[in-house]
């Protein structure tokens, strides 16, 4: 299981994440959706080891990932897919939601949360 506990991070004096806690079980697919500036990219950079944290802990199967080399995190099976605004803005929201729902059905996942 991937776990974040009380994670804070940012860029210089700008703090982008404030005490984020979450867990992702093995085999579980998770999407992070939010407005620009909400911290989605920062969260992915922290999880993947590209950005250090200022507080809290990131762990995989109970082993801390803080300070672990990026290639070792990838080898452990952690990766992310980032969408960039020029691509997302060209696709109507209904099409994106339908595509996500189709992917979930194909993977036999039991739920999808939409705000």
One Martini backbone bead per residue (centre of mass of N, CA, C, O) as a GRO file, in nm:
protein
  115
    1UNK     BB    1   0.097   0.036   0.021
    2UNK     BB    2   0.021   0.365  -0.030
    3UNK     BB    3   0.138   0.638   0.188
    4UNK     BB    4   0.009   0.940   0.329
    5UNK     BB    5   0.131   1.155   0.608
    6UNK     BB    6   0.116   1.480   0.654
    7UNK     BB    7   0.178   1.621   0.378
    8UNK     BB    8   0.423   1.867   0.292
    9UNK     BB    9   0.467   2.112   0.018
   10UNK     BB   10   0.698   2.298  -0.208
   11UNK     BB   11   0.822   2.626  -0.333
   12UNK     BB   12   0.996   2.741  -0.125
   13UNK     BB   13   0.770   2.967   0.020
   14UNK     BB   14   0.565   2.785  -0.130
   15UNK     BB   15   0.272   2.623  -0.031
   16UNK     BB   16   0.083   2.338  -0.170
   17UNK     BB   17   0.088   2.137   0.074
   18UNK     BB   18  -0.148   2.038   0.353
   19UNK     BB   19  -0.159   1.758   0.518
   20UNK     BB   20  -0.153   1.499   0.340
   21UNK     BB   21  -0.383   1.213   0.333
   22UNK     BB   22  -0.329   0.876   0.200
   23UNK     BB   23  -0.449   0.567   0.038
   24UNK     BB   24  -0.317   0.287  -0.169
   25UNK     BB   25  -0.394   0.003  -0.292
   26UNK     BB   26  -0.326  -0.270  -0.435
   27UNK     BB   27  -0.465  -0.224  -0.763
   28UNK     BB   28  -0.542   0.063  -0.734
   29UNK     BB   29  -0.721   0.331  -0.879
   30UNK     BB   30  -0.625   0.685  -0.904
   31UNK     BB   31  -0.774   1.005  -0.914
   32UNK     BB   32  -0.681   1.352  -0.971
   33UNK     BB   33  -0.906   1.623  -0.909
   34UNK     BB   34  -0.873   1.976  -1.010
   35UNK     BB   35  -0.787   2.278  -0.996
   36UNK     BB   36  -0.591   2.510  -1.053
   37UNK     BB   37  -0.360   2.501  -0.781
   38UNK     BB   38  -0.431   2.238  -0.588
   39UNK     BB   39  -0.170   2.008  -0.615
   40UNK     BB   40  -0.144   1.768  -0.817
   41UNK     BB   41   0.149   1.783  -0.922
   42UNK     BB   42   0.285   1.793  -0.649
   43UNK     BB   43   0.186   1.519  -0.553
   44UNK     BB   44   0.326   1.355  -0.780
   45UNK     BB   45   0.615   1.453  -0.715
   46UNK     BB   46   0.625   1.336  -0.433
   47UNK     BB   47   0.561   1.038  -0.492
   48UNK     BB   48   0.806   1.020  -0.719
   49UNK     BB   49   1.058   1.209  -0.591
   50UNK     BB   50   1.083   1.510  -0.727
   51UNK     BB   51   0.976   1.610  -0.436
   52UNK     BB   52   1.012   1.730  -0.145
   53UNK     BB   53   0.940   1.739   0.195
   54UNK     BB   54   0.837   1.924   0.501
   55UNK     BB   55   0.620   1.700   0.584
   56UNK     BB   56   0.594   1.386   0.679
   57UNK     BB   57   0.491   1.077   0.489
   58UNK     BB   58   0.619   0.839   0.255
   59UNK     BB   59   0.486   0.509   0.169
   60UNK     BB   60   0.579   0.155   0.099
   61UNK     BB   61   0.493  -0.104   0.266
   62UNK     BB   62   0.613   0.075   0.527
   63UNK     BB   63   0.831   0.223   0.352
   64UNK     BB   64   1.012   0.482   0.324
   65UNK     BB   65   1.051   0.744   0.053
   66UNK     BB   66   1.219   0.940   0.175
   67UNK     BB   67   1.500   0.990  -0.037
   68UNK     BB   68   1.437   0.819  -0.267
   69UNK     BB   69   1.505   0.729  -0.564
   70UNK     BB   70   1.333   0.753  -0.848
   71UNK     BB   71   1.406   0.475  -0.980
   72UNK     BB   72   1.309   0.312  -0.728
   73UNK     BB   73   1.014   0.396  -0.739
   74UNK     BB   74   0.957   0.283  -1.018
   75UNK     BB   75   1.050  -0.012  -0.954
   76UNK     BB   76   0.810  -0.034  -0.733
   77UNK     BB   77   0.544   0.087  -0.920
   78UNK     BB   78   0.550   0.401  -0.942
   79UNK     BB   79   0.312   0.608  -1.115
   80UNK     BB   80   0.217   0.873  -1.352
   81UNK     BB   81  -0.045   1.082  -1.502
   82UNK     BB   82  -0.035   1.375  -1.688
   83UNK     BB   83  -0.231   1.651  -1.756
   84UNK     BB   84  -0.268   1.899  -2.002
   85UNK     BB   85  -0.449   2.168  -2.085
   86UNK     BB   86  -0.442   2.156  -2.404
   87UNK     BB   87  -0.580   1.877  -2.401
   88UNK     BB   88  -0.826   1.907  -2.210
   89UNK     BB   89  -0.965   2.162  -2.350
   90UNK     BB   90  -1.039   1.986  -2.623
   91UNK     BB   91  -1.220   1.818  -2.425
   92UNK     BB   92  -1.506   1.731  -2.339
   93UNK     BB   93  -1.630   1.646  -2.038
   94UNK     BB   94  -1.813   1.409  -2.128
   95UNK     BB   95  -1.586   1.248  -2.264
   96UNK     BB   96  -1.405   1.210  -2.018
   97UNK     BB   97  -1.611   1.065  -1.838
   98UNK     BB   98  -1.666   0.830  -2.033
   99UNK     BB   99  -1.372   0.725  -2.044
  100UNK     BB  100  -1.341   0.665  -1.745
  101UNK     BB  101  -1.584   0.474  -1.718
  102UNK     BB  102  -1.482   0.266  -1.923
  103UNK     BB  103  -1.218   0.193  -1.779
  104UNK     BB  104  -1.355   0.089  -1.525
  105UNK     BB  105  -1.520  -0.135  -1.653
  106UNK     BB  106  -1.272  -0.288  -1.779
  107UNK     BB  107  -1.143  -0.320  -1.471
  108UNK     BB  108  -1.372  -0.388  -1.260
  109UNK     BB  109  -1.463  -0.148  -1.113
  110UNK     BB  110  -1.702  -0.037  -0.856
  111UNK     BB  111  -1.614   0.281  -0.874
  112UNK     BB  112  -1.715   0.639  -0.906
  113UNK     BB  113  -1.606   0.967  -0.837
  114UNK     BB  114  -1.809   1.265  -0.878
  115UNK     BB  115  -1.823   1.627  -0.866
   0.00000   0.00000   0.00000
